[in-house]
Amino acid sequence: MATTPDERDEAVAIAPAVTLRHVARRFWPYARPLRAWIIIGLVLVALVPAVEAIKIWLFKLVIDDVLVPKNFDRLPELALVFVWFTVVGGILSACDEMVSTFVGERFILAIRMHVFRHLHRISLIALGRRKIGDVLARLNGDIGAIEGFVIGGATDLIAYGAEVVFFTAALFLLSWDLALVSLIVIPLFYWVAERFSDLIRDASRERRRRSGSISALAEESLSNAQLVQVYDRGDHQAERYERESYANLTAALRSTKLQAIFTPLIEVIEMLGALVVIGFGSWKLVNGHLSIGALLVFLTYLSQLYGPVRGLSKLATSLHSAAAGAERVIELLDEPAAVIERPGSHRLLHVTGTLRFENVTHVYGTERVLDNVSCTIAPGTVTVIAGPNGAGKSTMARLILRLEDPTSGRVLLDNTDVRDLNLPWLRGRMGVVLQDGGAIDGTFRDNIAFGRLDATDDEIRDAAITAGIHDTIVGFADGYDTHVGARAAQLSGGQRQRLAIARALVRNAPIMVLDEPTNHLDEHGARQLVRTIRSIANDRTVIVISHDPTVIAAADHVIELSAGRVVKPSHQPSATPPLRVIEGIA
């Protein structure tokens, strides 16, 4: 049965369920460099409840040694000790807060940077299948949840454990039999937590997934605002947004309902334990087996003890909730990188720019996009890769840029398999012009320098002059400091392409790859762009992906593809001299 687009999107958005052990094992390496700080933090976490236990014990001494016998001689001494421990406790708490924040934020930063870099290594096709809004939700909110699992979970476990140990020890020091009575309710905490943990985990996972879907839908709709308006689909998009928002609301209500039931149940259990202690403790007090100070402090310790016990019982549900976010990040990280640099990869001392395909076959899924392609692209020439849509033109460009690797066969640069070359070095030898030009949210200078970040102002200007965009830039009031905007909407299609060519030229790379550069241009704009392409071809290997007759006529060589095969000799017929065609363009 065929699936609807919404069903397919939902299938992509659901991350696989993983065990808590797997989540901890997967993300602990990011915390390993912070081991020393984590240990310091755990020591502080353990010391804070120890100081709190001492302060409560001082309260017993005040009652039994000062208030009951009405002997105020020890009050100044006890007050001084109490103040001292209060100050120490405050310092320890402040240090604990700073260390935990430092560790947590550094941990989040390490994961976020790794995921961000990984997103730029996976296949563009795989990335294109995802909704950007959902990816952003995973990169931000879900990664924060991982910190709550790996670092926060461990910290809470130590903190709660230390409080349980210190307060339980104090209870037994005060009255061992009363302490045993007070602890009979603890198994009830864990029974309730066990019953609710799976339900809360599932509700949290659904809520995070729905939150990502809302972001994805908003990003999709707003990035296509023109399309939505011209087809008058605003109400339709609003209905989709409302549907996803309502689903998120339902998931949030379910999660809140479970928490709302869980919390009062725990409070009822606490109250039952306190009533039992008050009853038995009062009997011991009346019979002289317990002092009034000991009973009051016992109840204080007990109230302090139920907090961490409740926290430990809820910790499992909190970890499952955090793991729901971790699952979505793991699903991103499990997306394989498009290409992997081989061990021992190297650089060439000199690049002439000769490219050769040797029996290259490339398969996407079950589709053979390129089928046994062999050809040579010579330096100092303009070579057009032509053919109908789906013929494999862009796939050849991606293989040259090593955005992907061929299924079989080889792509060689100067007789060296590109898979044996250092990947950053290889891509640094290539300037690229994408179909829509592309622009970053910055100035003209920023956009051109994106091709080479250390480019000087003179190099940026020279690239702009060669690309034919300099006059346009200086026509703006702020010149090269004019803000272009993320989509460069204030520029025409031809101007965006020339800006992209300037970005590629500033690299001074021996190879230029232009993907459908004349798309969305009229005939005059296309001819102007072709003149620019010819002007930069003297000392470079220029490869143009195009089926535009104007571009093909100006090429030195044409590689024509059909259904993934080369169907036409690569040499341009001499009856149409490229330079003569260019000279006719005014």
N, C-alpha and C positions, 0 to 999 in steps of 0.2 A: 504494500500500500504506500502511495506517495506521501511524503511529509510536507507540511506547509513551511514557509519561511520562518514563521515564529517558532515552530517546533524544532527546526534545525538550529535556530539561534539558541533555543533553550538547551538543546543537547550539547552545544559547544560550551555554554556557560556553566554547566554542572561539573564541578570538580570531583574526582574520585575520592571516596572515603578512604582514609588511611588511619592506621593505629597511632595512639599517642606515642608509643615507643618509636615508630618510624619518624614521626614529626621531630621528636627530640634528637634522634640520631642524625636526621637530615640537617638540622639547623644549629646544632651545638658547635660545629667547626667555626662558625662566625663569631662565637663567644670566646673561643680558645685564646685569642690574643689578649683578652681582658681578664684572664684567670686571676692575676694578682689583685686587681680591683674587685673582682667578684668575691674573693676570699675575705678581703677587708670588709666589704659590705656585709657578708654573712656574719662575720665576727661582731660587727656593730649591731646587726639585727638581733643577735643572741644576747648582747649586753643590755640592750634597752629594757627587755622584760625583767632581767635580773635586777636592775636598779629599781624598777617599778615594784617588784616583790619586796625589796628591802624597805621602800617607803611605806608600803602597806603594813609591814611588820612593825615599823616605828609607831604606827597608829595604835597597835595593840599595847605597846609599852606606855603610851600616853594615857590610855584608858586604865590599864591595870596598875601602873606605878604612880600615876599622877592624879587622875580624876577620882577613881574609886577610893583610894586611901586619903585623898585631899592633901597630898604632899607635893607641893609645887617646886621643891628644890631641884628636881631633875628636869623641869620643863625647859629652862634655857639651854641645857645641854642637848636635849632631844630636838628642840627647835633648830639649833645650829646644825646638828647632823642632818635633819630633814631638809634644810635649805641647801646644804652642801650636795646632798644626793639629787635634789631638784635641779641644781645648776649642772651637775654632771650628766644627769639624764637629758637635759635640754641640749647640751653640747653633743652628746652621742646621737640624739635624734636628728639634729641638724646635719651632722656629718653623714649619718645614714641616708638622709634625704638627698644630699648632694651626690654621694657616691652612687646611689641607686639610679638617680637621674642621668649621671654621666655614663654609667654602664649601659642603661637602657637605650639612651639616644645613640651611643656609638654602635651598639648592636643593631639597632634599626637601620642606621646609616650604612653599615656594612652589607646587610641583606639588600637594602634598596638599591645600592650602587651595583651589586652583582646582578640583580634582576634587570635593572635598567640596561646594563651592558649586554646582558643576554638577549634582551629584546631586539637589540641592534645586530645580533648575530644569527637569529633564526631566519628561516626562509621568508622572503617577502610575500610569497604566496600564502604561507601559513599565517603570517601576521595579518595579511589582508582579509583572511577569513574571520578574524576576530573583530569585535566591536571595540573601538578605541576607548569609549567610555568605561566599558567593563575592565579593560586592561588597566586604565588609570585607577579604578576603584581597588583593584588588586595591589597595584604599586603603592598606594597610599594607605587606605584603611586596613586591608588584610595583612600587610606587613607589620603594622602596629600591633595587630592581634598576636603575631608570633612572639613579640617581645613579652607580651603578657603570659605566654605559654612557657617559653624557655627560661627567661630571666625572672619575670614576675612570679611564675609558678614555683621556681626553686626558692626564691626569696620568701614567698609566702609560706612555703612548706617549712623552712627553717624558722621563720618568725613564729608561726603557730606552734611548731614543735617545741621551741624554746619556752614559750609561754606555758604550754601544757606541762612541761617538765618542772619549771620553777614553781608554778602555782600548785601543781599536784604535790610536789615535795613539801611545800608549806602547809598544805592541808593535812598531810600525814604527820608532820611535826606537831601540829596543833591537836589533832585527835584522829588516830588511825581508824577507829571504828566509824566515826562520823564521816571520814573521807571515803571509806568503802561504800557507805550508804549513798553518798552524793554522786558516786560514779556509776550507779546502776542504770542511769538514763542514757549514758553515752552510746551504748549499742543502738539505741533508738535513732540517734542522729544519723548514723551510717546506713541504717536500714532505709530511712526516708530519702537520704541522698542517693542511694543506689537506685531507688525506684524512680527518681526524677532525672537522673543524669542523662540517660539516653534521650528522653523526651526533650530536654532543654537543648542538648547538642543538635538534634535534628531541626528544632525550631530556629536555632542560631544559624545553622548552615543555610536554611531557606531564606532567612532574613538577609544575610550577606549576599546571597546570589541575586535576590530581587533588587537590592540596593545597587549592585553592579549593572543590572539590566536597565534601571532607571537612568543611570549616568550614560550608558551606551546609547539609549534611545534619544536622550537630549542632545548628545554630541552629534549623532547622525542627522537629526532633524535640523539643528541650527547650522551645521556645516553645509546643508543643502537648502538653505532658506530660499534661494532664488527659485529652485525647482518646486519647492512646496508652494510658493506664492503663485507662480505662473500657471500651475495646474490646480490652484485653489484647493489644496489639500490640508489647509491649516486645521480644520475641524477634525479631519481624519487622524492627523498626527496627535492632536490633543486627546482624541479618544484613546489612541494607543498609549499615550503617556498616562492618562487617567487609569487605564486598565492595569498597567504595570505598577502605578503608585498604589492602587487599591490592593493589589496582590502583596505589595510590601507592607501595607497597613495591616492586612490580615496576618501576615507572618509576625509582625511586631506585636500585635495583640495576643497571638498565641504564645509567644515567648514571655510577654509580660504576665499573662494569666498563669503560666506555670510558675513563674517567680513569685507571683502574688499568693499562690496556694502554698508554695514551699516555705516561704518566710514565716507565716503565722504558725504552721505546723511545728517548726523549730522552736518558736517562742513558747508554744504550749508545752513542749517537752521540757524546756528550761524551767518553766513555772512549776511543773510537777516535781522536778528535782529540787527546786528551792523550797517548796512546801514540805517535802519529806525531811530535808535538812533542818528547817525551822522547827518542825515537830520534834524530831529526835534530839536536836541540839537544846531545845528548851527543857526537855526532860533531864538531860545531862546537867544543865545549868541549875535546875531546881534541886537536884540530888548532889550538887557540889562537885561534880566531875569535870566541870568546865567553867572558866571565868567568863564574865560578861564581855571583857575585851577580846578574849579568844573567840567567843561566838560571833561577835560583830565582825571581827577580822576574817573569821572563817567564811562568813557570808560574802564579805568583800572579795576574798580570794575566789570563792565559787563563782561570783558574777563575772570576775575577770577570766576565770577558766572556761566558762561556757562560750565566751566570745571566740577564742581560738578553736575550741572544739567545733563550734558552729562553722567557723571559717574553714576548718579541715574538711568538714562534711560537705560544704559547698564548693571546696576547691576542685573536686572532681568535675562538677558541673561547669565551673568556670574554665577549667582546662579543656573540656570538650567544646565549649563555646569558642575559645581561642583557637582550638585545632580546626574549627570549621573555616576560619580565615587562612590558616596555614595550608590546608588542603588546596585552596584555590591558587596559592602562590606556587606550591609544588607542581601543580598541573602546568603552570607556565614554564617553570624550570625544566620540566621533563620534555618540553618541545625541543627537539634536537637542533643544534646549530646547522646552518645551511652548509658551511664548509669548515673544515678543521685543518689547521696548519700542521704539516708533516714535521716530525722530528728531523733536525738537521737542515731545515729550509735555509736558503741562502739568497744573496743578492747578486745581480750581474754588475760587473765593473762598468760596462758601457752598453747602452740600449740603442739599437738601430731602429727598432719598431716593426720588425718583420713578424707577422702573426700567421700561424698555420694550423688548420684543422686537419687532423688525421683520423679518418674513419670514425667520426664522432656521432654517437647515438645518444639521445637523451629521452628519458621516459618520465612522464608525470602520471603516477598511478598506473593505469593500463593504457594510457595514450602515448604513442611514440611521436614526440614532437619533432625531433630531429632523427633522420634515418641515414646513417653511414655517410655523413657529410665530410668531404675533403676539399679544401681550397687554401689558397695562399693570398695574404693581403700584404702588399709591398709598402715600404716606407716612402714618404714623399708623394703620396697619391691620395686622391679622394675615391674611396670605394663605397659604393652604395649596395646595401643588402636589401633587395626588393622582393615583392611577392604579396599575395593577398593576405587578408587578416587570417591569423591562425597558421600561417605557413612556417613559423619558427624564427622569424626575424629577431624579435626581442629576446628569444631564448639564446640565440647566438651572441647577442650583446652581453647578456648576463654571464655567459660562460667566459667571454673575453675578460670581463671585469672580475671574474671569479666570485660572483654572487652565488653561483651554484657550480657544481662539478658535473661533468658528463657521466652518464651511466656507463658508457664504454668509449674507448678512443681517447685521443689526447688533444689538448689545445696547447700550442707551443709559442713562446715568445723568444725570438732569436735562438731557435732550436732547443729551448729548455722548456720542459713541461711546467706550466704555470703552477701546478700543485707542489712543485719542488722549490718554489720561490717564496721568500718571506712575504706574507700577505699584506701587511701595512706598506711595505716597500713597493710591492706590485701595484697596489691601488694608487700609491703616490706617483706612479709613472703615467697615470691616466687622468685626463680631464673628461668630464661627463656633462652632457646637456640632456636633461630629461624632457619628456614630451611637453609638459606644461611649464617648463622653465624652472619652476620652484623658487620660493623666496623664504627667507627667515624674517622674523619680526625684528627689524633693525634698520639701519641707514643703508644708503647705497654703498658706502664704504664697507660696512659690516657684511653686506651680501656678497660683494666681490671678494673680500678677504676671507670669506668662508672657504674659498678654494685653497688658500694657503694663509694660515693665521699669522705668519710672520712677514707677510708682504708689506713693503714700504708704500708710502703714499704715491711715489713716482711709479712704482710697479702697478699699483691699482689704476692709476690714471692711464698708463700705457695700455693696459689690458682693455680698459673701457674705450679708448680711442680705436684700437684695432677691431674691437667688437662693434663699433659704430653706435655706442650708447653714451659717449662722453657729452655730445652736444645736448642730448636730452637731460642728462644729469645737471649740467651747469645752467640749464634753463630754469631750474627750481631755485627758489630764493636761498635755500641753505646748501645748494650744490650737493656735494658728496655726503654732507651731514643731514640730508633730507631723510625723514623717516619713511620707509617704504611700506611697512605693514606686513603682516604674516602672509597675505596672499597677493601683495603688490597690485591691489585692485585699481590703483590710480594709473597704472601703466597699461598700454595696449598689449595685445598678444605678441606682436613683433618686438616691442621694447622689452617685454619679459624674457623673450628668447635671447635677445642681445645681452641682457644682463646676465643670463645664465652662461652665455658664451664667454663673457668677460671673466666670470667666476672660474670657468674651466681654463681660460688662457693664463690667468695669473699663476697657475701651478707651473707653467712652463714645462708641461709634460710632453713626452715624445709621442703619445698616442691620444687621440681625441675620439670620443664616441658620442654621437648625436642621435637621439631616439626621436624620430618623427618631428624634426625641428620646425617644419612648415605647417604643422597642424594649426587650424584656426586662423591662418593668415590668408589674405587675399593674394591674387597673382602678383601684384606689385610688391607686396611685403615679402612674398616667397622669393622673388628674384633678387631683392636686396639682401636677403639672408644668404642666398646662394653665393653672392659676390663675397660676403664676409667669410663664408666657409672656404671658398677658393683662395682667399688671401692668406689664410693661416695654414695652407696645406704644403707650403714649400719645403719645410723641414720637419714635417710631422706625418704620422700615419693617421689619416682622418677616415673614420668609418661612420657612415650615415645610414640609419635604419629609416627607409622611406619607400613609399610607392608613388610619390609625387613626380610626374613627368618632368617638371622643371629641375628638380634635384637630379634625377636620373640622367637627363641630357647633359648636365654639367660634370658628370663623374668621369674619372679616368677608367674605372672598372666597375662592372655591375655583377653582383652575385644574385641570381634570381632563384628564389625558393618556391616550391609548391609541395604542400603536404609533407614538409620536412626534408625534402630532397632538393639538391641543386639541379635545376632543369635547363640552365642556360650557361654557356661559357662565360667566364668571369671577365674577359677582355671587352672593353667598349669598342663598338665598330668605329673604324677610323673615319667613316663618312660624316661623323658628327663631332668635329674637334671641340673639346671642352672649352678651350680658351676663346675660340671664335664665338661660341654661344655666349660666353660671359661678356665679351666685348659688345655684343648686341643688346646687353641689358643696360639701360641708362636710367 
